[in-house]
Amino acid sequence: MKRILPVVAGAAVSAFGALIVGEYEFDGVLPVLAGLVLGLLVSEAVALGGQWRGWVPAGIAATLAAAGILWGGWIDSGEGLEVYPALAWVGAAVAAVVALVRVRPRPAARRPPAD
């Protein structure tokens, strides 16, 4: 249960973000900025919700963040009635990279060399 709740929270944040982002046109820098913000929000929900860091939660957060942007792009396209915006893929890549970097394992602290 400790691992499932952060994933559910991340999915909820991603879905809510998709509904908001889908109401705007995917033009200019909007998909990149939306990917940046949604990647940060989803990664915070996954990482801080359960104090869970590592490659597995990083992959989950990256997938959820990218899915949120792609769903928003689908909503923007009139739910498949218009052409799918190509910049949605760019925004999804940005969201995935941001979430992956944010939740990745922290590097081990290095000790200074002994004199």
Buried (B, 14 or more C-beta within 10 A) or exposed (E): EEEEBBBEBBBEBBBEBBEBBBEEEBEEEBBBEBBBBBBBBBBBBBBEBBEBBEEEBBBBBBBBBBBBBBBBBBBBBEEEEEEBBEBBBBBBBBBBBBBBEBBBEEEEEEEEEEE
